[in-house]
Amino acid sequence: MSAELEEGLRVVQEDEALENDPVDGVPADGELESLRDAFVEGFNARDLDAVFAVVAADVECPDLHGSSAAELAEELLAIWERSPGAILTRGLLDEVPCAVAWLPGEEGGWFRAALVCLDAEDGLLSLVEMPDDADALDRAEADDPSGEEPDEGVAWVEWEAGEESPATARR
């Protein structure tokens, strides 16, 4: 007796390991990497809609006073206003996907500013944390954004408000 399978289903042998199946609510590395990548791209594009397409409404943000998407949105807007040149790059901390925040240096180049640790549940980021851990920031493996042009994001005030920013006035 064989039952017909619904479309999209397949028979899996008992001993066949499924590479991306979450175990006990732990996201597969590929899932967390994809979510991290989308978060980084949204952050760098200054696109809240793109960021929150991958963030749970009840995201935990231990570094903020509250834990919700609204508090995270306020913090991201404040970061973009306070540090218009800030960017994120993809990283790994002890082989776990994370992001590293970079700020443009005064004499060119970039310096590491913060580590962004992430966790996921049910296909969305459930934790966005910026631990105050200099050792972890140094240990994180991340590409230096030296190929990026620091001046590109420095003048967000000028771009958004149509006025000269302190960064462009010094040039």
Buried (B, 14 or more C-beta within 10 A) or exposed (E): EEEEEEEEEEEEEEEEEEEEEBEEEEBBBEBBBBBBBBBBBBBBEBEBEBBBEBBBEEBBBEBBEEBBBEBBBBBBEEBBEEBBBBBBBBBBBEEBBBBBBBBBEEEEEBEBBBBBBBBBBEEBBBBBBBBEBEEBBEEBEBEEBEEBEBEEBBBBBBBEEEEEBEBBEEE
